[in-house]
């Protein structure tokens, strides 16, 4: 795996085709039930369809960010 991606251990649906997108352009902080934690299923079993968008992230950093979701520019 490429070095920048080694710390990414979690996948989460960002949005499905024709669905409303979140205002956060990096990751969807809503719908924690969309976190993919069963790696025994194929993507279609998890609800993936054409044009589904996915976020890849480090779960520990995600949980920390959710406690204080401020973005400083």
mmCIF file of the N, C-alpha and C atoms, coordinates in Angstrom:
data_MODEL
# 
_entry.id   MODEL 
# 
loop_
_atom_site.group_PDB 
_atom_site.id 
_atom_site.type_symbol 
_atom_site.label_atom_id 
_atom_site.label_alt_id 
_atom_site.label_comp_id 
_atom_site.label_asym_id 
_atom_site.label_entity_id 
_atom_site.label_seq_id 
_atom_site.pdbx_PDB_ins_code 
_atom_site.Cartn_x 
_atom_site.Cartn_y 
_atom_site.Cartn_z 
_atom_site.occupancy 
_atom_site.B_iso_or_equiv 
_atom_site.pdbx_formal_charge 
_atom_site.auth_seq_id 
_atom_site.auth_comp_id 
_atom_site.auth_asym_id 
_atom_site.auth_atom_id 
_atom_site.pdbx_PDB_model_num 
ATOM 1   N N  . UNK A 1 1  ? 0.843   -1.169  0.000  1.00 0.00 ? 1  UNK A N  1 
ATOM 2   C CA . UNK A 1 1  ? 0.000   0.000   0.000  1.00 0.00 ? 1  UNK A CA 1 
ATOM 3   C C  . UNK A 1 1  ? 0.895   1.242   0.000  1.00 0.00 ? 1  UNK A C  1 
ATOM 4   N N  . UNK A 1 2  ? 0.453   2.298   -0.689 1.00 0.00 ? 2  UNK A N  1 
ATOM 5   C CA . UNK A 1 2  ? 1.213   3.535   -0.738 1.00 0.00 ? 2  UNK A CA 1 
ATOM 6   C C  . UNK A 1 2  ? 1.307   4.148   0.653  1.00 0.00 ? 2  UNK A C  1 
ATOM 7   N N  . UNK A 1 3  ? 2.456   4.697   0.989  1.00 0.00 ? 3  UNK A N  1 
ATOM 8   C CA . UNK A 1 3  ? 2.719   5.236   2.329  1.00 0.00 ? 3  UNK A CA 1 
ATOM 9   C C  . UNK A 1 3  ? 1.642   6.205   2.829  1.00 0.00 ? 3  UNK A C  1 
ATOM 10  N N  . UNK A 1 4  ? 1.150   7.146   2.016  1.00 0.00 ? 4  UNK A N  1 
ATOM 11  C CA . UNK A 1 4  ? 0.147   8.078   2.545  1.00 0.00 ? 4  UNK A CA 1 
ATOM 12  C C  . UNK A 1 4  ? -1.159  7.406   2.974  1.00 0.00 ? 4  UNK A C  1 
ATOM 13  N N  . UNK A 1 5  ? -1.404  6.200   2.501  1.00 0.00 ? 5  UNK A N  1 
ATOM 14  C CA . UNK A 1 5  ? -2.668  5.522   2.791  1.00 0.00 ? 5  UNK A CA 1 
ATOM 15  C C  . UNK A 1 5  ? -2.560  4.456   3.872  1.00 0.00 ? 5  UNK A C  1 
ATOM 16  N N  . UNK A 1 6  ? -1.400  4.247   4.420  1.00 0.00 ? 6  UNK A N  1 
ATOM 17  C CA . UNK A 1 6  ? -1.212  3.165   5.392  1.00 0.00 ? 6  UNK A CA 1 
ATOM 18  C C  . UNK A 1 6  ? -2.023  3.354   6.660  1.00 0.00 ? 6  UNK A C  1 
ATOM 19  N N  . UNK A 1 7  ? -2.308  4.578   7.051  1.00 0.00 ? 7  UNK A N  1 
ATOM 20  C CA . UNK A 1 7  ? -3.044  4.837   8.285  1.00 0.00 ? 7  UNK A CA 1 
ATOM 21  C C  . UNK A 1 7  ? -4.555  4.816   8.077  1.00 0.00 ? 7  UNK A C  1 
ATOM 22  N N  . UNK A 1 8  ? -5.011  4.679   6.847  1.00 0.00 ? 8  UNK A N  1 
ATOM 23  C CA . UNK A 1 8  ? -6.435  4.643   6.565  1.00 0.00 ? 8  UNK A CA 1 
ATOM 24  C C  . UNK A 1 8  ? -6.954  3.243   6.856  1.00 0.00 ? 8  UNK A C  1 
ATOM 25  N N  . UNK A 1 9  ? -7.837  3.145   7.816  1.00 0.00 ? 9  UNK A N  1 
ATOM 26  C CA . UNK A 1 9  ? -8.297  1.823   8.221  1.00 0.00 ? 9  UNK A CA 1 
ATOM 27  C C  . UNK A 1 9  ? -9.815  1.676   8.185  1.00 0.00 ? 9  UNK A C  1 
ATOM 28  N N  . UNK A 1 10 ? -10.506 2.718   7.724  1.00 0.00 ? 10 UNK A N  1 
ATOM 29  C CA . UNK A 1 10 ? -11.961 2.695   7.759  1.00 0.00 ? 10 UNK A CA 1 
ATOM 30  C C  . UNK A 1 10 ? -12.520 3.267   6.464  1.00 0.00 ? 10 UNK A C  1 
ATOM 31  N N  . UNK A 1 11 ? -13.633 2.705   6.028  1.00 0.00 ? 11 UNK A N  1 
ATOM 32  C CA . UNK A 1 11 ? -14.317 3.176   4.831  1.00 0.00 ? 11 UNK A CA 1 
ATOM 33  C C  . UNK A 1 11 ? -15.760 3.492   5.213  1.00 0.00 ? 11 UNK A C  1 
ATOM 34  N N  . UNK A 1 12 ? -16.278 4.580   4.646  1.00 0.00 ? 12 UNK A N  1 
ATOM 35  C CA . UNK A 1 12 ? -17.650 4.993   4.952  1.00 0.00 ? 12 UNK A CA 1 
ATOM 36  C C  . UNK A 1 12 ? -18.290 5.553   3.700  1.00 0.00 ? 12 UNK A C  1 
ATOM 37  N N  . UNK A 1 13 ? -19.548 5.210   3.475  1.00 0.00 ? 13 UNK A N  1 
ATOM 38  C CA . UNK A 1 13 ? -20.276 5.804   2.375  1.00 0.00 ? 13 UNK A CA 1 
ATOM 39  C C  . UNK A 1 13 ? -20.323 7.300   2.576  1.00 0.00 ? 13 UNK A C  1 
ATOM 40  N N  . UNK A 1 14 ? -20.020 8.055   1.551  1.00 0.00 ? 14 UNK A N  1 
ATOM 41  C CA . UNK A 1 14 ? -20.124 9.507   1.613  1.00 0.00 ? 14 UNK A CA 1 
ATOM 42  C C  . UNK A 1 14 ? -21.487 9.931   1.110  1.00 0.00 ? 14 UNK A C  1 
ATOM 43  N N  . UNK A 1 15 ? -21.866 9.432   -0.044 1.00 0.00 ? 15 UNK A N  1 
ATOM 44  C CA . UNK A 1 15 ? -23.196 9.695   -0.594 1.00 0.00 ? 15 UNK A CA 1 
ATOM 45  C C  . UNK A 1 15 ? -23.499 8.667   -1.675 1.00 0.00 ? 15 UNK A C  1 
ATOM 46  N N  . UNK A 1 16 ? -24.771 8.455   -1.907 1.00 0.00 ? 16 UNK A N  1 
ATOM 47  C CA . UNK A 1 16 ? -25.214 7.576   -2.991 1.00 0.00 ? 16 UNK A CA 1 
ATOM 48  C C  . UNK A 1 16 ? -25.688 8.434   -4.152 1.00 0.00 ? 16 UNK A C  1 
ATOM 49  N N  . UNK A 1 17 ? -25.770 7.854   -5.322 1.00 0.00 ? 17 UNK A N  1 
ATOM 50  C CA . UNK A 1 17 ? -26.216 8.583   -6.505 1.00 0.00 ? 17 UNK A CA 1 
ATOM 51  C C  . UNK A 1 17 ? -27.586 9.202   -6.262 1.00 0.00 ? 17 UNK A C  1 
ATOM 52  N N  . UNK A 1 18 ? -27.737 10.444  -6.664 1.00 0.00 ? 18 UNK A N  1 
ATOM 53  C CA . UNK A 1 18 ? -28.986 11.201  -6.560 1.00 0.00 ? 18 UNK A CA 1 
ATOM 54  C C  . UNK A 1 18 ? -29.378 11.501  -5.112 1.00 0.00 ? 18 UNK A C  1 
ATOM 55  N N  . UNK A 1 19 ? -28.484 11.264  -4.172 1.00 0.00 ? 19 UNK A N  1 
ATOM 56  C CA . UNK A 1 19 ? -28.758 11.579  -2.772 1.00 0.00 ? 19 UNK A CA 1 
ATOM 57  C C  . UNK A 1 19 ? -28.214 12.956  -2.423 1.00 0.00 ? 19 UNK A C  1 
ATOM 58  N N  . UNK A 1 20 ? -28.680 13.504  -1.328 1.00 0.00 ? 20 UNK A N  1 
ATOM 59  C CA . UNK A 1 20 ? -28.194 14.804  -0.875 1.00 0.00 ? 20 UNK A CA 1 
ATOM 60  C C  . UNK A 1 20 ? -26.778 14.650  -0.332 1.00 0.00 ? 20 UNK A C  1 
ATOM 61  N N  . UNK A 1 21 ? -25.946 15.619  -0.640 1.00 0.00 ? 21 UNK A N  1 
ATOM 62  C CA . UNK A 1 21 ? -24.571 15.587  -0.151 1.00 0.00 ? 21 UNK A CA 1 
ATOM 63  C C  . UNK A 1 21 ? -24.463 16.418  1.120  1.00 0.00 ? 21 UNK A C  1 
ATOM 64  N N  . UNK A 1 22 ? -23.544 16.051  1.953  1.00 0.00 ? 22 UNK A N  1 
ATOM 65  C CA . UNK A 1 22 ? -23.280 16.793  3.169  1.00 0.00 ? 22 UNK A CA 1 
ATOM 66  C C  . UNK A 1 22 ? -22.585 18.106  2.834  1.00 0.00 ? 22 UNK A C  1 
ATOM 67  N N  . UNK A 1 23 ? -22.617 19.060  3.749  1.00 0.00 ? 23 UNK A N  1 
ATOM 68  C CA . UNK A 1 23 ? -21.916 20.322  3.520  1.00 0.00 ? 23 UNK A CA 1 
ATOM 69  C C  . UNK A 1 23 ? -20.428 20.190  3.804  1.00 0.00 ? 23 UNK A C  1 
ATOM 70  N N  . UNK A 1 24 ? -20.028 19.139  4.508  1.00 0.00 ? 24 UNK A N  1 
ATOM 71  C CA . UNK A 1 24 ? -18.616 18.887  4.758  1.00 0.00 ? 24 UNK A CA 1 
ATOM 72  C C  . UNK A 1 24 ? -18.049 18.180  3.538  1.00 0.00 ? 24 UNK A C  1 
ATOM 73  N N  . UNK A 1 25 ? -17.116 18.819  2.864  1.00 0.00 ? 25 UNK A N  1 
ATOM 74  C CA . UNK A 1 25 ? -16.608 18.280  1.606  1.00 0.00 ? 25 UNK A CA 1 
ATOM 75  C C  . UNK A 1 25 ? -15.574 17.180  1.785  1.00 0.00 ? 25 UNK A C  1 
ATOM 76  N N  . UNK A 1 26 ? -15.176 16.902  3.009  1.00 0.00 ? 26 UNK A N  1 
ATOM 77  C CA . UNK A 1 26 ? -14.148 15.898  3.235  1.00 0.00 ? 26 UNK A CA 1 
ATOM 78  C C  . UNK A 1 26 ? -14.750 14.565  3.652  1.00 0.00 ? 26 UNK A C  1 
ATOM 79  N N  . UNK A 1 27 ? -15.643 14.603  4.615  1.00 0.00 ? 27 UNK A N  1 
ATOM 80  C CA . UNK A 1 27 ? -16.212 13.361  5.142  1.00 0.00 ? 27 UNK A CA 1 
ATOM 81  C C  . UNK A 1 27 ? -17.626 13.627  5.649  1.00 0.00 ? 27 UNK A C  1 
ATOM 82  N N  . UNK A 1 28 ? -18.471 12.657  5.523  1.00 0.00 ? 28 UNK A N  1 
ATOM 83  C CA . UNK A 1 28 ? -19.838 12.739  6.007  1.00 0.00 ? 28 UNK A CA 1 
ATOM 84  C C  . UNK A 1 28 ? -19.840 12.396  7.493  1.00 0.00 ? 28 UNK A C  1 
ATOM 85  N N  . UNK A 1 29 ? -20.106 13.377  8.351  1.00 0.00 ? 29 UNK A N  1 
ATOM 86  C CA . UNK A 1 29 ? -20.112 13.132  9.788  1.00 0.00 ? 29 UNK A CA 1 
ATOM 87  C C  . UNK A 1 29 ? -21.429 12.555  10.280 1.00 0.00 ? 29 UNK A C  1 
ATOM 88  N N  . UNK A 1 30 ? -22.442 12.588  9.439  1.00 0.00 ? 30 UNK A N  1 
ATOM 89  C CA . UNK A 1 30 ? -23.730 11.977  9.781  1.00 0.00 ? 30 UNK A CA 1 
ATOM 90  C C  . UNK A 1 30 ? -23.686 10.496  9.430  1.00 0.00 ? 30 UNK A C  1 
ATOM 91  N N  . UNK A 1 31 ? -24.656 9.789   9.843  1.00 0.00 ? 31 UNK A N  1 
ATOM 92  C CA . UNK A 1 31 ? -24.856 8.392   9.441  1.00 0.00 ? 31 UNK A CA 1 
ATOM 93  C C  . UNK A 1 31 ? -23.680 7.484   9.776  1.00 0.00 ? 31 UNK A C  1 
ATOM 94  N N  . UNK A 1 32 ? -23.351 7.379   11.047 1.00 0.00 ? 32 UNK A N  1 
ATOM 95  C CA . UNK A 1 32 ? -22.284 6.452   11.429 1.00 0.00 ? 32 UNK A CA 1 
ATOM 96  C C  . UNK A 1 32 ? -22.631 5.006   11.084 1.00 0.00 ? 32 UNK A C  1 
ATOM 97  N N  . UNK A 1 33 ? -23.902 4.738   10.827 1.00 0.00 ? 33 UNK A N  1 
ATOM 98  C CA . UNK A 1 33 ? -24.270 3.387   10.393 1.00 0.00 ? 33 UNK A CA 1 
ATOM 99  C C  . UNK A 1 33 ? -23.764 3.096   8.981  1.00 0.00 ? 33 UNK A C  1 
ATOM 100 N N  . UNK A 1 34 ? -23.303 4.108   8.275  1.00 0.00 ? 34 UNK A N  1 
ATOM 101 C CA . UNK A 1 34 ? -22.738 3.921   6.941  1.00 0.00 ? 34 UNK A CA 1 
ATOM 102 C C  . UNK A 1 34 ? -21.268 3.517   6.999  1.00 0.00 ? 34 UNK A C  1 
ATOM 103 N N  . UNK A 1 35 ? -20.681 3.449   8.180  1.00 0.00 ? 35 UNK A N  1 
ATOM 104 C CA . UNK A 1 35 ? -19.297 3.002   8.296  1.00 0.00 ? 35 UNK A CA 1 
ATOM 105 C C  . UNK A 1 35 ? -19.234 1.523   7.940  1.00 0.00 ? 35 UNK A C  1 
ATOM 106 N N  . UNK A 1 36 ? -18.312 1.186   7.072  1.00 0.00 ? 36 UNK A N  1 
ATOM 107 C CA . UNK A 1 36 ? -18.164 -0.182  6.592  1.00 0.00 ? 36 UNK A CA 1 
ATOM 108 C C  . UNK A 1 36 ? -17.201 -0.900  7.534  1.00 0.00 ? 36 UNK A C  1 
ATOM 109 N N  . UNK A 1 37 ? -17.716 -1.815  8.319  1.00 0.00 ? 37 UNK A N  1 
ATOM 110 C CA . UNK A 1 37 ? -16.833 -2.532  9.242  1.00 0.00 ? 37 UNK A CA 1 
ATOM 111 C C  . UNK A 1 37 ? -16.923 -4.046  9.076  1.00 0.00 ? 37 UNK A C  1 
ATOM 112 N N  . UNK A 1 38 ? -17.616 -4.474  8.034  1.00 0.00 ? 38 UNK A N  1 
ATOM 113 C CA . UNK A 1 38 ? -17.712 -5.907  7.744  1.00 0.00 ? 38 UNK A CA 1 
ATOM 114 C C  . UNK A 1 38 ? -16.998 -6.176  6.427  1.00 0.00 ? 38 UNK A C  1 
ATOM 115 N N  . UNK A 1 39 ? -15.750 -6.598  6.505  1.00 0.00 ? 39 UNK A N  1 
ATOM 116 C CA . UNK A 1 39 ? -14.978 -6.808  5.284  1.00 0.00 ? 39 UNK A CA 1 
ATOM 117 C C  . UNK A 1 39 ? -15.218 -8.175  4.651  1.00 0.00 ? 39 UNK A C  1 
ATOM 118 N N  . UNK A 1 40 ? -16.215 -8.900  5.142  1.00 0.00 ? 40 UNK A N  1 
ATOM 119 C CA . UNK A 1 40 ? -16.536 -10.188 4.532  1.00 0.00 ? 40 UNK A CA 1 
ATOM 120 C C  . UNK A 1 40 ? -17.566 -10.037 3.414  1.00 0.00 ? 40 UNK A C  1 
ATOM 121 N N  . UNK A 1 41 ? -18.180 -8.849  3.289  1.00 0.00 ? 41 UNK A N  1 
ATOM 122 C CA . UNK A 1 41 ? -19.207 -8.622  2.267  1.00 0.00 ? 41 UNK A CA 1 
ATOM 123 C C  . UNK A 1 41 ? -18.619 -7.905  1.068  1.00 0.00 ? 41 UNK A C  1 
ATOM 124 N N  . UNK A 1 42 ? -19.255 -8.109  -0.082 1.00 0.00 ? 42 UNK A N  1 
ATOM 125 C CA . UNK A 1 42 ? -18.842 -7.372  -1.274 1.00 0.00 ? 42 UNK A CA 1 
ATOM 126 C C  . UNK A 1 42 ? -19.590 -6.038  -1.292 1.00 0.00 ? 42 UNK A C  1 
ATOM 127 N N  . UNK A 1 43 ? -19.104 -5.107  -2.080 1.00 0.00 ? 43 UNK A N  1 
ATOM 128 C CA . UNK A 1 43 ? -19.630 -3.747  -2.047 1.00 0.00 ? 43 UNK A CA 1 
ATOM 129 C C  . UNK A 1 43 ? -21.127 -3.668  -2.354 1.00 0.00 ? 43 UNK A C  1 
ATOM 130 N N  . UNK A 1 44 ? -21.630 -4.471  -3.260 1.00 0.00 ? 44 UNK A N  1 
ATOM 131 C CA . UNK A 1 44 ? -23.064 -4.406  -3.560 1.00 0.00 ? 44 UNK A CA 1 
ATOM 132 C C  . UNK A 1 44 ? -23.910 -4.854  -2.369 1.00 0.00 ? 44 UNK A C  1 
ATOM 133 N N  . UNK A 1 45 ? -23.412 -5.758  -1.561 1.00 0.00 ? 45 UNK A N  1 
ATOM 134 C CA . UNK A 1 45 ? -24.125 -6.183  -0.363 1.00 0.00 ? 45 UNK A CA 1 
ATOM 135 C C  . UNK A 1 45 ? -24.177 -5.066  0.686  1.00 0.00 ? 45 UNK A C  1 
ATOM 136 N N  . UNK A 1 46 ? -23.261 -4.127  0.583  1.00 0.00 ? 46 UNK A N  1 
ATOM 137 C CA . UNK A 1 46 ? -23.199 -3.009  1.525  1.00 0.00 ? 46 UNK A CA 1 
ATOM 138 C C  . UNK A 1 46 ? -23.965 -1.784  1.030  1.00 0.00 ? 46 UNK A C  1 
ATOM 139 N N  . UNK A 1 47 ? -24.636 -1.903  -0.108 1.00 0.00 ? 47 UNK A N  1 
ATOM 140 C CA . UNK A 1 47 ? -25.442 -0.803  -0.621 1.00 0.00 ? 47 UNK A CA 1 
ATOM 141 C C  . UNK A 1 47 ? -24.761 0.051   -1.672 1.00 0.00 ? 47 UNK A C  1 
ATOM 142 N N  . UNK A 1 48 ? -23.604 -0.365  -2.150 1.00 0.00 ? 48 UNK A N  1 
ATOM 143 C CA . UNK A 1 48 ? -22.910 0.411   -3.173 1.00 0.00 ? 48 UNK A CA 1 
ATOM 144 C C  . UNK A 1 48 ? -23.608 0.237   -4.507 1.00 0.00 ? 48 UNK A C  1 
ATOM 145 N N  . UNK A 1 49 ? -23.801 1.354   -5.189 1.00 0.00 ? 49 UNK A N  1 
ATOM 146 C CA . UNK A 1 49 ? -24.385 1.374   -6.519 1.00 0.00 ? 49 UNK A CA 1 
ATOM 147 C C  . UNK A 1 49 ? -23.496 2.237   -7.402 1.00 0.00 ? 49 UNK A C  1 
ATOM 148 N N  . UNK A 1 50 ? -23.872 2.345   -8.663 1.00 0.00 ? 50 UNK A N  1 
ATOM 149 C CA . UNK A 1 50 ? -23.156 3.223   -9.572 1.00 0.00 ? 50 UNK A CA 1 
ATOM 150 C C  . UNK A 1 50 ? -23.142 4.648   -9.003 1.00 0.00 ? 50 UNK A C  1 
ATOM 151 N N  . UNK A 1 51 ? -22.008 5.299   -9.028 1.00 0.00 ? 51 UNK A N  1 
ATOM 152 C CA . UNK A 1 51 ? -21.798 6.675   -8.573 1.00 0.00 ? 51 UNK A CA 1 
ATOM 153 C C  . UNK A 1 51 ? -21.820 6.844   -7.053 1.00 0.00 ? 51 UNK A C  1 
ATOM 154 N N  . UNK A 1 52 ? -21.712 5.763   -6.303 1.00 0.00 ? 52 UNK A N  1 
ATOM 155 C CA . UNK A 1 52 ? -21.582 5.876   -4.849 1.00 0.00 ? 52 UNK A CA 1 
ATOM 156 C C  . UNK A 1 52 ? -20.210 6.463   -4.535 1.00 0.00 ? 52 UNK A C  1 
ATOM 157 N N  . UNK A 1 53 ? -20.181 7.412   -3.605 1.00 0.00 ? 53 UNK A N  1 
ATOM 158 C CA . UNK A 1 53 ? -18.916 8.010   -3.197 1.00 0.00 ? 53 UNK A CA 1 
ATOM 159 C C  . UNK A 1 53 ? -18.553 7.497   -1.806 1.00 0.00 ? 53 UNK A C  1 
ATOM 160 N N  . UNK A 1 54 ? -17.256 7.294   -1.582 1.00 0.00 ? 54 UNK A N  1 
ATOM 161 C CA . UNK A 1 54 ? -16.765 6.684   -0.352 1.00 0.00 ? 54 UNK A CA 1 
ATOM 162 C C  . UNK A 1 54 ? -15.656 7.550   0.239  1.00 0.00 ? 54 UNK A C  1 
ATOM 163 N N  . UNK A 1 55 ? -15.593 7.599   1.558  1.00 0.00 ? 55 UNK A N  1 
ATOM 164 C CA . UNK A 1 55 ? -14.486 8.253   2.258  1.00 0.00 ? 55 UNK A CA 1 
ATOM 165 C C  . UNK A 1 55 ? -13.607 7.179   2.870  1.00 0.00 ? 55 UNK A C  1 
ATOM 166 N N  . UNK A 1 56 ? -12.314 7.356   2.778  1.00 0.00 ? 56 UNK A N  1 
ATOM 167 C CA . UNK A 1 56 ? -11.340 6.489   3.440  1.00 0.00 ? 56 UNK A CA 1 
ATOM 168 C C  . UNK A 1 56 ? -10.652 7.327   4.497  1.00 0.00 ? 56 UNK A C  1 
ATOM 169 N N  . UNK A 1 57 ? -10.557 6.809   5.716  1.00 0.00 ? 57 UNK A N  1 
ATOM 170 C CA . UNK A 1 57 ? -9.994  7.612   6.789  1.00 0.00 ? 57 UNK A CA 1 
ATOM 171 C C  . UNK A 1 57 ? -9.477  6.747   7.917  1.00 0.00 ? 57 UNK A C  1 
ATOM 172 N N  . UNK A 1 58 ? -8.789  7.393   8.829  1.00 0.00 ? 58 UNK A N  1 
ATOM 173 C CA . UNK A 1 58 ? -8.291  6.749   10.038 1.00 0.00 ? 58 UNK A CA 1 
ATOM 174 C C  . UNK A 1 58 ? -9.383  6.879   11.099 1.00 0.00 ? 58 UNK A C  1 
ATOM 175 N N  . UNK A 1 59 ? -9.870  5.760   11.609 1.00 0.00 ? 59 UNK A N  1 
ATOM 176 C CA . UNK A 1 59 ? -11.008 5.770   12.538 1.00 0.00 ? 59 UNK A CA 1 
ATOM 177 C C  . UNK A 1 59 ? -10.708 6.533   13.824 1.00 0.00 ? 59 UNK A C  1 
ATOM 178 N N  . UNK A 1 60 ? -9.515  6.399   14.357 1.00 0.00 ? 60 UNK A N  1 
ATOM 179 C CA . UNK A 1 60 ? -9.169  7.102   15.596 1.00 0.00 ? 60 UNK A CA 1 
ATOM 180 C C  . UNK A 1 60 ? -9.229  8.619   15.394 1.00 0.00 ? 60 UNK A C  1 
ATOM 181 N N  . UNK A 1 61 ? -8.689  9.111   14.283 1.00 0.00 ? 61 UNK A N  1 
ATOM 182 C CA . UNK A 1 61 ? -8.716  10.541  13.999 1.00 0.00 ? 61 UNK A CA 1 
ATOM 183 C C  . UNK A 1 61 ? -10.134 11.024  13.725 1.00 0.00 ? 61 UNK A C  1 
ATOM 184 N N  . UNK A 1 62 ? -10.933 10.210  13.077 1.00 0.00 ? 62 UNK A N  1 
ATOM 185 C CA . UNK A 1 62 ? -12.344 10.532  12.813 1.00 0.00 ? 62 UNK A CA 1 
ATOM 186 C C  . UNK A 1 62 ? -13.103 10.713  14.124 1.00 0.00 ? 62 UNK A C  1 
ATOM 187 N N  . UNK A 1 63 ? -12.938 9.775   15.057 1.00 0.00 ? 63 UNK A N  1 
ATOM 188 C CA . UNK A 1 63 ? -13.626 9.859   16.349 1.00 0.00 ? 63 UNK A CA 1 
ATOM 189 C C  . UNK A 1 63 ? -13.190 11.105  17.120 1.00 0.00 ? 63 UNK A C  1 
ATOM 190 N N  . UNK A 1 64 ? -11.917 11.461  17.054 1.00 0.00 ? 64 UNK A N  1 
ATOM 191 C CA . UNK A 1 64 ? -11.427 12.674  17.708 1.00 0.00 ? 64 UNK A CA 1 
ATOM 192 C C  . UNK A 1 64 ? -12.037 13.919  17.070 1.00 0.00 ? 64 UNK A C  1 
ATOM 193 N N  . UNK A 1 65 ? -12.109 13.949  15.748 1.00 0.00 ? 65 UNK A N  1 
ATOM 194 C CA . UNK A 1 65 ? -12.658 15.096  15.037 1.00 0.00 ? 65 UNK A CA 1 
ATOM 195 C C  . UNK A 1 65 ? -14.141 15.276  15.344 1.00 0.00 ? 65 UNK A C  1 
ATOM 196 N N  . UNK A 1 66 ? -14.880 14.188  15.462 1.00 0.00 ? 66 UNK A N  1 
ATOM 197 C CA . UNK A 1 66 ? -16.318 14.286  15.759 1.00 0.00 ? 66 UNK A CA 1 
ATOM 198 C C  . UNK A 1 66 ? -16.580 14.936  17.115 1.00 0.00 ? 66 UNK A C  1 
ATOM 199 N N  . UNK A 1 67 ? -15.648 14.816  18.051 1.00 0.00 ? 67 UNK A N  1 
ATOM 200 C CA . UNK A 1 67 ? -15.806 15.455  19.357 1.00 0.00 ? 67 UNK A CA 1 
ATOM 201 C C  . UNK A 1 67 ? -15.736 16.976  19.245 1.00 0.00 ? 67 UNK A C  1 
ATOM 202 N N  . UNK A 1 68 ? -14.976 17.490  18.280 1.00 0.00 ? 68 UNK A N  1 
ATOM 203 C CA . UNK A 1 68 ? -14.830 18.929  18.082 1.00 0.00 ? 68 UNK A CA 1 
ATOM 204 C C  . UNK A 1 68 ? -14.654 19.200  16.589 1.00 0.00 ? 68 UNK A C  1 
ATOM 205 N N  . UNK A 1 69 ? -15.747 19.164  15.818 1.00 0.00 ? 69 UNK A N  1 
ATOM 206 C CA . UNK A 1 69 ? -15.650 19.247  14.345 1.00 0.00 ? 69 UNK A CA 1 
ATOM 207 C C  . UNK A 1 69 ? -15.477 20.670  13.803 1.00 0.00 ? 69 UNK A C  1 
ATOM 208 N N  . UNK A 1 70 ? -14.422 21.327  14.210 1.00 0.00 ? 70 UNK A N  1 
ATOM 209 C CA . UNK A 1 70 ? -14.124 22.660  13.696 1.00 0.00 ? 70 UNK A CA 1 
ATOM 210 C C  . UNK A 1 70 ? -13.006 22.563  12.677 1.00 0.00 ? 70 UNK A C  1 
ATOM 211 N N  . UNK A 1 71 ? -13.192 23.292  11.587 1.00 0.00 ? 71 UNK A N  1 
ATOM 212 C CA . UNK A 1 71 ? -12.185 23.337  10.542 1.00 0.00 ? 71 UNK A CA 1 
ATOM 213 C C  . UNK A 1 71 ? -11.593 24.734  10.548 1.00 0.00 ? 71 UNK A C  1 
ATOM 214 N N  . UNK A 1 72 ? -10.288 24.815  10.661 1.00 0.00 ? 72 UNK A N  1 
ATOM 215 C CA . UNK A 1 72 ? -9.602  26.106  10.651 1.00 0.00 ? 72 UNK A CA 1 
ATOM 216 C C  . UNK A 1 72 ? -8.948  26.300  9.300  1.00 0.00 ? 72 UNK A C  1 
ATOM 217 N N  . UNK A 1 73 ? -9.241  27.411  8.688  1.00 0.00 ? 73 UNK A N  1 
ATOM 218 C CA . UNK A 1 73 ? -8.704  27.690  7.343  1.00 0.00 ? 73 UNK A CA 1 
ATOM 219 C C  . UNK A 1 73 ? -7.517  28.622  7.444  1.00 0.00 ? 73 UNK A C  1 
# 
